[in-house]
């Protein structure tokens, strides 16, 4: 499964996910830096990336209900240690299949650590 971290996620998170064998990129590795949420969601969907974010806009019902997406992994607490966030993402992705995430929002850590 492929992960795209948005600009709200520290770049070190994607680096750590890659070091653990996951296919992860940051928005900084695309030409999407600074774009609105919709083009980012479209890009992720077209390239089968699950978005990792803590941007509340991605989990607001009117926004997400209107979109078809590969999945969103959301974490609320920006103070969560990187190791805990990476572990939660890794654990969730080790159990969930791409079809489990399609058009779904997974909240981490919420039991995934």
FITORTOR-444625 format. One record per residue: x, y, z of N, C-alpha, C, O in turn. Coordinates in steps of 0.02 Angstrom, whole numbers, padded with zeros to 5 digits, always signed. Layout:
REM residues N
XYZXYZXYZXYZ
...
This chain:
REM residues 113
+00042-00059+00000+00000+00000+00000+00045+00062+00000+00098+00062+00032
+00023+00113-00035+00063+00174-00042+00034+00230+00001-00026+00238+00005
+00080+00267+00033+00061+00322+00077+00087+00387+00049+00144+00392+00027
+00045+00439+00050+00064+00507+00033+00052+00550+00095-00005+00556+00117
+00105+00579+00123+00096+00623+00181+00086+00694+00156+00122+00716+00111
+00039+00729+00185+00027+00797+00164+00074+00845+00201+00116+00823+00241
+00066+00909+00187+00114+00958+00215+00108+00967+00290+00152+00998+00320
+00056+00941+00321+00048+00945+00393+00087+00891+00430+00093+00894+00492
+00112+00842+00394+00147+00786+00424+00223+00797+00417+00247+00813+00362
+00261+00791+00471+00334+00799+00466+00363+00751+00413+00344+00693+00410
+00409+00776+00373+00440+00736+00321+00473+00674+00349+00478+00622+00315
+00497+00678+00410+00531+00621+00441+00484+00561+00450+00507+00504+00454
+00419+00573+00452+00372+00517+00457+00375+00474+00394+00379+00413+00399
+00373+00505+00336+00378+00467+00273+00445+00432+00268+00449+00374+00246
+00498+00465+00289+00564+00434+00288+00565+00371+00332+00592+00320+00312
+00536+00377+00390+00534+00320+00436+00490+00264+00408+00508+00205+00413
+00433+00281+00379+00390+00230+00349+00427+00194+00293+00422+00133+00286
+00465+00231+00252+00505+00199+00199+00557+00152+00228+00569+00098+00201
+00588+00173+00283+00640+00131+00314+00610+00066+00340+00646+00017+00351
+00544+00065+00352+00510+00005+00375+00479-00034+00318+00439-00080+00329
+00497-00016+00257+00475-00054+00199+00410-00032+00167+00387-00065+00120
+00381+00023+00189+00320+00047+00158+00337+00095+00101+00388+00130+00103
+00294+00098+00052+00300+00144-00004+00269+00210+00017+00208+00217+00014
+00310+00257+00038+00285+00320+00064+00322+00378+00033+00383+00377+00026
+00283+00429+00014+00313+00491-00011+00281+00550+00026+00228+00543+00057
+00314+00607+00022+00286+00667+00051+00260+00711-00005+00278+00703-00063
+00218+00758+00013+00193+00806-00036+00251+00846-00065+00247+00872-00121
+00305+00851-00027+00364+00888-00050+00399+00853-00108+00441+00884-00142
+00384+00790-00119+00413+00752-00174+00368+00753-00236+00383+00720-00285
+00315+00792-00233+00270+00799-00289+00270+00873-00310+00306+00914-00281
+00231+00889-00359+00224+00959-00379+00160+00990-00350+00133+01037-00377
+00137+00962-00294+00073+00982-00265+00079+01026-00203+00029+01043-00172
+00139+01044-00184+00148+01084-00123+00109+01149-00129+00116+01187-00177
+00068+01161-00080+00029+01223-00078-00038+01220-00114-00075+01270-00113
-00054+01164-00145-00119+01160-00179-00175+01149-00129-00163+01130-00071
-00235+01160-00151-00294+01149-00109-00301+01073-00097-00268+01033-00128
-00345+01056-00051-00354+00986-00032-00381+00943-00089-00360+00886-00098
-00428+00970-00128-00459+00930-00181-00408+00905-00233-00410+00846-00250
-00364+00948-00260-00314+00922-00307-00268+00869-00276-00247+00822-00309
-00253+00877-00212-00212+00827-00177-00249+00761-00172-00221+00708-00184
-00312+00764-00154-00353+00704-00150-00359+00670-00218-00356+00609-00223
-00368+00710-00270-00372+00683-00338-00307+00648-00358-00309+00593-00385
-00251+00680-00344-00186+00650-00360-00177+00584-00324-00156+00534-00353
-00192+00584-00260-00185+00523-00220-00230+00467-00247-00209+00409-00251
-00290+00485-00266-00336+00435-00294-00310+00408-00361-00311+00347-00372
-00287+00451-00404-00261+00430-00470-00201+00385-00464-00191+00341-00506
-00161+00394-00412-00099+00356-00403-00104+00304-00347-00054+00274-00328
-00164+00293-00322-00177+00243-00269-00138+00255-00206-00113+00208-00174
-00132+00318-00186-00100+00335-00123-00153+00345-00069-00203+00378-00081
-00140+00317-00011-00179+00333+00048-00147+00395+00078-00086+00399+00084
-00188+00444+00095-00162+00507+00122-00155+00501+00198-00202+00480+00232
-00096+00518+00223-00085+00523+00295-00085+00598+00312-00046+00636+00284
-00129+00617+00357-00138+00688+00372-00163+00699+00443-00187+00653+00475
-00156+00760+00466-00192+00781+00525-00230+00846+00510-00248+00883+00556
-00243+00858+00447-00282+00914+00424-00356+00897+00431-00381+00852+00396
-00390+00931+00474-00460+00918+00489-00505+00921+00427-00557+00889+00425
-00485+00960+00377-00525+00966+00316-00536+00899+00283-00589+00887+00253
-00488+00854+00287-00494+00789+00254-00545+00743+00287-00565+00693+00257
-00564+00758+00348-00611+00714+00382-00679+00748+00394-00722+00719+00426
-00688+00807+00367-00753+00840+00373-00801+00806+00325-00785+00794+00267
-00860+00792+00349-00908+00752+00310-00925+00781+00242-00923+00743+00193
-00940+00845+00235-00958+00869+00168-00902+00859+00117-00915+00843+00059
-00840+00868+00138-00783+00862+00093-00773+00789+00073-00771+00773+00013
-00767+00745+00121-00752+00675+00107-00810+00639+00073-00799+00596+00031
-00872+00656+00092-00929+00623+00063-00935+00634-00012-00966+00594-00048
-00906+00688-00037-00910+00704-00108-00855+00672-00149-00852+00681-00210
-00810+00636-00117-00751+00613-00152-00743+00538-00152-00765+00503-00107
-00711+00515-00204-00691+00445-00210-00615+00447-00197-00579+00482-00231
-00592+00408-00148-00521+00411-00131-00495+00342-00110-00533+00297-00094
-00429+00335-00111-00397+00272-00094-00395+00261-00018-00378+00206+00004
-00411+00311+00020-00411+00306+00092-00376+00364+00125-00333+00397+00095
-00394+00377+00186-00363+00431+00225-00347+00402+00293-00389+00371+00326
-00285+00413+00314-00265+00396+00383-00256+00463+00418-00216+00504+00397
-00293+00472+00471-00296+00536+00506-00272+00528+00577-00291+00481+00612
-00230+00575+00598-00212+00578+00669-00223+00649+00692-00209+00697+00656
-00250+00656+00752-00270+00721+00776-00215+00758+00815-00206+00818+00807
-00178+00722+00855-00130+00753+00901-00062+00763+00866-00026+00715+00853
-00046+00826+00852+00018+00841+00819+00077+00828+00865+00135+00826+00843
+00064+00819+00928+00119+00807+00976+00135+00733+00984+00181+00716+01021
+00099+00690+00949+00112+00619+00954+00184+00605+00932+00205+00630+00880
+00220+00566+00970+00289+00550+00950+00290+00516+00882+00247+00474+00867
+00338+00533+00842+00344+00504+00774+00343+00428+00777+00311+00396+00736
+00379+00400+00825+00381+00326+00829+00312+00296+00841+00296+00244+00813
+00270+00330+00882+00203+00305+00894+00159+00311+00832+00120+00266+00816
+00166+00367+00796+00128+00376+00735+00147+00325+00683+00104+00294+00651
+00211+00315+00673+00235+00266+00624+00212+00196+00642+00190+00158+00599
+00217+00179+00706+00195+00113+00728+00120+00103+00715+00099+00050+00692
+00080+00154+00730+00008+00150+00720-00008+00142+00646-00051+00101+00628
+00024+00180+00603+00013+00174+00530+00034+00105+00506-00002+00072+00469
+00093+00085+00527+00118+00020+00506+00072-00037+00529+00057-00083+00490
+00049-00034+00590+00003-00085+00616-00063-00086+00578-00089-00139+00561
-00090-00027+00565-00154-00023+00528-00146-00052+00458-00188-00090+00435
-00091-00035+00425-00082-00058+00357-00063-00131+00353-00071-00163+00300
-00038-00159+00408-00022-00230+00406-00085-00273+00411-00084-00332+00393
-00140-00243+00433-00203-00279+00441-00252-00262+00385-00287-00306+00360
-00254-00199+00366-00303-00176+00316-00278-00188+00245-00219-00181+00230
-00323-00206+00202-00309-00214+00131-00331-00150+00095-00371-00112+00122
-00305-00138+00035-00325-00077-00001-00400-00069-00006-00426-00013+00000
-00436-00123-00018-00509-00118-00024-00542-00099+00043-00597-00072+00043
-00508-00114+00099-00534-00095+00164-00530-00020+00175-00570+00009+00211
-00481+00012+00143-00470+00083+00152-00506+00127+00101-00517+00186+00114
-00525+00099+00044-00555+00139-00009-00616+00177+00018-00663+00147+00044
-00613+00243+00012-00666+00289+00034-00677+00287+00109-00731+00306+00133
-00628+00264+00146-00634+00260+00219-00582+00306+00252-00532+00325+00222
-00596+00323+00315-00549+00361+00356-00531+00317+00415-00575+00293+00451
-00467+00307+00425-00442+00270+00482-00409+00319+00530-00366+00358+00510
-00431+00318+00591-00404+00363+00642-00350+00327+00681-00362+00273+00709
-00291+00356+00683-00236+00327+00722-00212+00380+00771-00221+00440+00758
-00183+00361+00828-00166+00294+00847-00226+00252+00868-00227+00193+00852
-00275+00280+00903-00338+00246+00921-00335+00169+00919-00372+00138+00881
-00293+00140+00960-00291+00068+00966-00244+00033+00918-00236-00028+00922
-00212+00070+00874-00167+00039+00825-00096+00033+00850-00054+00003+00816
-00081+00061+00909-00012+00056+00934-00006-00009+00972+00048-00024+00999
